[in-house]
Amino acid sequence: MRFHKTLRAHTVLATQGRELAPSERRALILCDGQRNIEQIVAILGPRAAEAIQVLEERGYLERDDKPARPGSRTAIEPGVA
């Protein structure tokens, strides 16, 4: 399952708002519509799944149940965080 950021998420990331815990912010940044939840948990650890659930409940993330496009980026690229 993949998630993508809502307008609210883009706004809070652009303004560096304090309403997100650091772990939530990291999870939100990685929810790019390309990585699935298992990949994000592999990068951030098991608590990332809980952070993603909270972010979805608070309106920062929406589920994207479409399959990933072939050749889409799934690994972290240097300089991307």
DSSP file (Angstrom, degrees, kcal/mol; ACC not computed):
  #  RESIDUE AA STRUCTURE BP1 BP2  ACC     N-H-->O    O-->H-N    N-H-->O    O-->H-N    TCO  KAPPA ALPHA  PHI   PSI    X-CA   Y-CA   Z-CA
    1    1 A M              0   0    0      0, 0.0    36,-2.2     0, 0.0     2,-0.3   0.000 360.0 360.0 360.0 134.8    0.0    0.0    0.0
    2    2 A R  E     -AB  36  64A   0     62,-1.0    62,-3.4    34,-0.2     2,-0.3  -0.809 360.0-157.0-113.6 154.6    1.3    3.4   -1.0
    3    3 A F  E     - B   0  63A   0     32,-0.6    30,-1.5    -2,-0.3     2,-0.3  -0.938   1.4-159.9-127.1 150.9    0.4    6.8    0.4
    4    4 A H  E     - B   0  62A   0     58,-2.5    58,-2.3    -2,-0.3    28,-0.2  -0.946  28.7-100.7-128.6 156.6    0.7   10.3   -1.0
    5    5 A K  E     - B   0  61A   0     26,-0.4    56,-0.2    -2,-0.3     2,-0.1  -0.421  29.6-139.5 -75.3 144.3    0.8   13.7    0.7
    6    6 A T     >  -     0   0    0     54,-2.2     4,-2.1    -2,-0.1     5,-0.2  -0.421  34.6 -97.4 -88.8 173.5   -2.3   15.9    0.9
    7    7 A L  H  > S+     0   0    0      1,-0.2     4,-2.3     2,-0.2     5,-0.2   0.883 127.1  57.4 -58.6 -38.6   -2.2   19.7    0.4
    8    8 A R  H  > S+     0   0    0     51,-0.3     4,-2.3     1,-0.2    -1,-0.2   0.899 106.0  49.4 -59.0 -41.2   -2.1   20.0    4.2
    9    9 A A  H  > S+     0   0    0     50,-0.3     4,-2.3    51,-0.2     5,-0.2   0.923 109.7  49.9 -65.5 -45.3    1.1   17.8    4.3
   10   10 A H  H  X S+     0   0    0     -4,-2.1     4,-2.0     1,-0.2    -1,-0.2   0.891 111.6  50.4 -60.9 -38.5    2.8   19.9    1.6
   11   11 A T  H  X S+     0   0    0     -4,-2.3     4,-1.9     2,-0.2    -2,-0.2   0.939 110.8  46.5 -65.4 -47.7    1.9   23.1    3.6
   12   12 A V  H  X>S+     0   0    0     -4,-2.3     5,-1.8     1,-0.2     4,-0.6   0.861 113.9  49.0 -66.4 -34.6    3.2   21.8    6.9
   13   13 A L  H  <5S+     0   0    0     -4,-2.3     3,-0.4     1,-0.2    -1,-0.2   0.878 111.3  49.7 -70.7 -36.7    6.5   20.6    5.3
   14   14 A A  H  <5S+     0   0    0     -4,-2.0    -2,-0.2    -5,-0.2    -1,-0.2   0.826 117.1  40.1 -70.5 -31.4    7.0   23.9    3.5
   15   15 A T  H  <5S-     0   0    0     -4,-1.9    -1,-0.2    -5,-0.1    -2,-0.2   0.449 102.8-128.7 -97.2  -1.0    6.5   25.9    6.7
   16   16 A Q  T  <5 -     0   0    0     -4,-0.6    -3,-0.2    -3,-0.4    -4,-0.1   0.900  38.3-164.7  51.8  44.5    8.4   23.5    9.0
   17   17 A G    > < -     0   0    0     -5,-1.8     3,-0.6    -6,-0.2    -1,-0.1  -0.194  23.6-135.2 -60.2 150.6    5.4   23.5   11.3
   18   18 A R  T 3  S+     0   0    0      1,-0.2    -1,-0.1    -3,-0.1    -2,-0.0   0.369  84.6  93.5 -89.4   3.5    5.8   22.2   14.8
   19   19 A E  T 3  S+     0   0    0     -7,-0.1     2,-0.4     2,-0.0    -1,-0.2   0.579  75.3  74.4 -76.6  -6.0    2.6   20.2   14.8
   20   20 A L  S <  S-     0   0    0     -3,-0.6    35,-0.0    -8,-0.1     0, 0.0  -0.880  79.4-129.9-107.8 138.0    4.5   17.1   13.7
   21   21 A A     >  -     0   0    0     -2,-0.4     4,-2.6     1,-0.1     3,-0.3  -0.467  34.6-107.6 -71.0 154.8    6.8   14.9   15.8
   22   22 A P  H  > S+     0   0    0      0, 0.0     4,-2.3     0, 0.0     5,-0.2   0.880 121.6  51.4 -53.9 -39.7   10.2   14.3   14.2
   23   23 A S  H  > S+     0   0    0      1,-0.2     4,-2.0     2,-0.2     5,-0.1   0.875 110.5  48.8 -67.0 -35.9    9.3   10.6   13.5
   24   24 A E  H  > S+     0   0    0     -3,-0.3     4,-2.7     2,-0.2    -1,-0.2   0.905 110.1  51.7 -67.9 -41.4    6.0   11.7   11.8
   25   25 A R  H  X S+     0   0    0     -4,-2.6     4,-2.4     2,-0.2    -2,-0.2   0.919 109.7  49.2 -61.5 -44.7    7.9   14.3    9.7
   26   26 A R  H  X S+     0   0    0     -4,-2.3     4,-1.8    -5,-0.2    -1,-0.2   0.929 113.2  46.7 -61.2 -45.1   10.4   11.7    8.5
   27   27 A A  H  X S+     0   0    0     -4,-2.0     4,-1.2     1,-0.2    -2,-0.2   0.908 111.2  52.3 -63.4 -41.4    7.6    9.3    7.6
   28   28 A L  H  < S+     0   0    0     -4,-2.7     3,-0.5     1,-0.2    -1,-0.2   0.907 107.2  52.0 -62.4 -42.2    5.7   12.0    5.8
   29   29 A I  H  < S+     0   0    0     -4,-2.4    -1,-0.2     1,-0.2    -2,-0.2   0.895 110.2  48.8 -61.0 -40.2    8.7   12.9    3.7
   30   30 A L  H  < S+     0   0    0     -4,-1.8     2,-1.8    -5,-0.2     5,-0.4   0.678  86.4  91.3 -76.9 -17.1    9.1    9.3    2.6
   31   31 A C     <  +     0   0    0     -4,-1.2   -26,-0.4    -3,-0.5    -1,-0.1  -0.597  46.8 144.3 -79.4  87.3    5.5    8.9    1.7
   32   32 A D  S    S-     0   0    0     -2,-1.8    -1,-0.2   -28,-0.2   -28,-0.2   0.269  71.5-104.8-111.8   8.4    6.0   10.0   -1.9
   33   33 A G  S    S+     0   0    0    -30,-1.5   -29,-0.1     2,-0.3    -2,-0.1   0.362 112.3  73.3  82.0  -7.1    3.5    7.7   -3.7
   34   34 A Q  S    S+     0   0    0     -4,-0.2     2,-0.2   -31,-0.1    -3,-0.1   0.793  83.4  64.3-104.4 -44.0    6.4    5.5   -4.9
   35   35 A R  S    S-     0   0    0     -5,-0.4   -32,-0.6   -32,-0.1    -2,-0.3  -0.589  76.4-137.4 -82.7 143.0    7.5    3.7   -1.8
   36   36 A N  B  >  -A    2   0A   0     -2,-0.2     4,-2.0   -34,-0.2     3,-0.4  -0.494  30.5 -99.7 -92.2 172.0    5.1    1.3   -0.1
   37   37 A I  H  > S+     0   0    0    -36,-2.2     4,-2.5     1,-0.2     5,-0.2   0.847 121.8  56.7 -62.0 -34.9    4.6    1.1    3.6
   38   38 A E  H  > S+     0   0    0      1,-0.2     4,-2.0     2,-0.2    -1,-0.2   0.897 107.2  49.0 -64.1 -39.2    6.8   -2.0    3.9
   39   39 A Q  H  > S+     0   0    0     -3,-0.4     4,-1.5     2,-0.2    -2,-0.2   0.895 111.4  49.1 -66.4 -39.9    9.7   -0.1    2.3
   40   40 A I  H  X S+     0   0    0     -4,-2.0     4,-3.0     2,-0.2     5,-0.4   0.911 110.9  49.8 -67.1 -41.8    9.2    2.9    4.6
   41   41 A V  H  X S+     0   0    0     -4,-2.5     4,-2.6     1,-0.2    -1,-0.2   0.880 108.0  54.6 -63.1 -37.7    9.1    0.6    7.7
   42   42 A A  H  < S+     0   0    0     -4,-2.0    -1,-0.2    -5,-0.2    -2,-0.2   0.844 115.1  40.2 -63.9 -32.7   12.4   -1.0    6.4
   43   43 A I  H  < S+     0   0    0     -4,-1.5    -2,-0.2    -3,-0.1    -1,-0.2   0.916 130.2  24.6 -80.4 -46.6   14.0    2.4    6.3
   44   44 A L  H  < S-     0   0    0     -4,-3.0     3,-0.2     1,-0.3    -3,-0.2   0.628 108.7-112.7 -99.5 -16.2   12.6    4.0    9.5
   45   45 A G    ><  -     0   0    0     -4,-2.6     3,-1.9    -5,-0.4     4,-0.3  -0.356  46.5 -53.7 102.8 171.9   11.8    1.0   11.6
   46   46 A P  T >> S+     0   0    0      0, 0.0     3,-0.9     0, 0.0     4,-0.6   0.725 124.4  66.2 -63.5 -25.0    8.6   -0.5   13.0
   47   47 A R  H 3> S+     0   0    0      1,-0.2     4,-2.0    -3,-0.2     5,-0.1   0.660  83.3  77.9 -72.0 -12.7    7.2    2.7   14.5
   48   48 A A  H <> S+     0   0    0     -3,-1.9     4,-2.6     1,-0.2    -1,-0.2   0.865  86.6  58.6 -63.0 -35.7    6.9    4.2   11.1
   49   49 A A  H <> S+     0   0    0     -3,-0.9     4,-1.9    -4,-0.3    -1,-0.2   0.906 107.2  46.7 -61.1 -41.5    3.7    2.2   10.5
   50   50 A E  H  X S+     0   0    0     -4,-0.6     4,-2.3     2,-0.2    -1,-0.2   0.909 111.3  51.5 -66.1 -42.2    2.1    3.8   13.5
   51   51 A A  H  X S+     0   0    0     -4,-2.0     4,-2.6     1,-0.2    -2,-0.2   0.902 109.3  50.6 -61.8 -41.2    3.3    7.3   12.4
   52   52 A I  H  X S+     0   0    0     -4,-2.6     4,-2.3     2,-0.2    -1,-0.2   0.899 109.0  51.2 -64.5 -40.4    1.8    6.7    8.9
   53   53 A Q  H  X S+     0   0    0     -4,-1.9     4,-2.4     2,-0.2    -2,-0.2   0.928 111.6  47.2 -61.8 -44.7   -1.6    5.7   10.5
   54   54 A V  H  X S+     0   0    0     -4,-2.3     4,-2.1     1,-0.2    -2,-0.2   0.917 111.3  51.4 -62.6 -44.0   -1.6    8.8   12.6
   55   55 A L  H  <>S+     0   0    0     -4,-2.6     5,-2.9     1,-0.2     6,-1.0   0.875 110.7  48.5 -62.8 -37.6   -0.7   11.0    9.6
   56   56 A E  H ><5S+     0   0    0     -4,-2.3     3,-1.3     4,-0.2    -1,-0.2   0.932 111.1  49.7 -66.6 -45.0   -3.5    9.5    7.6
   57   57 A E  H 3<5S+     0   0    0     -4,-2.4    -2,-0.2     1,-0.3    -1,-0.2   0.836 110.7  50.7 -62.4 -33.1   -6.0   10.0   10.4
   58   58 A R  T 3<5S-     0   0    0     -4,-2.1    -1,-0.3    -5,-0.2    -2,-0.2   0.404 120.4-107.1 -88.9   2.4   -5.0   13.6   10.8
   59   59 A G  T < 5S+     0   0    0     -3,-1.3   -51,-0.3    -4,-0.3   -50,-0.3   0.672  89.6 112.4  86.6  17.6   -5.4   14.3    7.1
   60   60 A Y  S   <S+     0   0    0     -5,-2.9   -54,-2.2    -6,-0.2     2,-0.3   0.706  77.0  38.9 -91.3 -22.8   -1.7   14.5    6.0
   61   61 A L  E     -B    5   0A   0     -6,-1.0     2,-0.4   -56,-0.2    -2,-0.2  -0.941  60.1-164.0-130.3 149.0   -1.7   11.3    3.9
   62   62 A E  E     -B    4   0A   0    -58,-2.3   -58,-2.5    -2,-0.3     2,-0.2  -0.974  31.6-107.9-126.7 146.5   -4.1    9.6    1.5
   63   63 A R  E     -B    3   0A   0     -2,-0.4     2,-0.5   -60,-0.2   -60,-0.3  -0.468  22.2-161.5 -71.8 141.2   -4.0    6.0    0.3
   64   64 A D  E     +B    2   0A   0    -62,-3.4   -62,-1.0    -2,-0.2    -1,-0.0  -0.878  12.1 176.4-123.0  95.8   -2.9    5.4   -3.2
   65   65 A D        +     0   0    0     -2,-0.5    -1,-0.1   -64,-0.1     3,-0.1   0.383  42.9 112.5 -86.1   4.7   -4.0    1.9   -4.0
   66   66 A K  S    S-     0   0    0      1,-0.1   -64,-0.1   -64,-0.1     3,-0.1  -0.504  77.8-103.4 -73.6 146.3   -2.9    2.1   -7.7
   67   67 A P        -     0   0    0      0, 0.0    -1,-0.1     0, 0.0    -2,-0.0  -0.374  43.5 -97.4 -66.5 150.3    0.0   -0.2   -8.6
   68   68 A A        -     0   0    0      1,-0.1   -34,-0.1   -34,-0.1     3,-0.1  -0.335  41.0-106.2 -65.6 147.7    3.4    1.5   -9.0
   69   69 A R    >   -     0   0    0      1,-0.1     3,-1.9    -3,-0.1    -1,-0.1  -0.479  43.1 -94.6 -71.7 145.2    4.4    2.3  -12.5
   70   70 A P  T 3  S+     0   0    0      0, 0.0    -1,-0.1     0, 0.0     0, 0.0  -0.372 112.1  18.9 -59.1 136.8    7.1    0.2  -14.0
   71   71 A G  T 3  S+     0   0    0      1,-0.2     3,-0.1    -3,-0.1     2,-0.1   0.550  89.2 150.8  80.3   7.2   10.6    1.7  -13.4
   72   72 A S    <   -     0   0    0     -3,-1.9     2,-0.3     1,-0.1    -1,-0.2  -0.377  55.8 -96.1 -72.5 154.3    9.3    4.0  -10.6
   73   73 A R        +     0   0    0      1,-0.2    -1,-0.1    -2,-0.1     3,-0.0  -0.524  51.8 157.5 -72.9 128.1   11.8    5.0   -8.0
   74   74 A T        +     0   0    0     -2,-0.3     2,-0.3   -39,-0.1    -1,-0.2   0.498  53.2  70.5-126.1 -13.1   11.6    2.8   -4.9
   75   75 A A  S    S-     0   0    0    -40,-0.1     2,-0.3     1,-0.0   -40,-0.0  -0.744  91.3 -97.8-104.6 155.1   15.0    3.2   -3.3
   76   76 A I        -     0   0    0     -2,-0.3    -2,-0.1    -3,-0.0     5,-0.1  -0.537  38.0-144.7 -70.6 131.4   16.3    6.3   -1.6
   77   77 A E    >   -     0   0    0     -2,-0.3     3,-2.2     1,-0.1    -1,-0.0  -0.689  32.8 -86.3 -93.1 151.1   18.5    8.4   -3.9
   78   78 A P  T 3  S+     0   0    0      0, 0.0    -1,-0.1     0, 0.0     3,-0.1  -0.305 116.3  19.2 -55.6 135.5   21.5   10.3   -2.6
   79   79 A G  T 3  S+     0   0    0      1,-0.2     2,-0.6    -3,-0.0    -3,-0.0   0.431  97.3 115.0  83.9  -0.7   20.4   13.7   -1.3
   80   80 A V    <         0   0    0     -3,-2.2    -1,-0.2     1,-0.1     0, 0.0  -0.906 360.0 360.0-105.7 123.8   16.8   12.7   -0.9
   81   81 A A              0   0    0     -2,-0.6    -1,-0.1    -3,-0.1   -51,-0.1   0.323 360.0 360.0-146.6 360.0   15.4   12.7    2.6
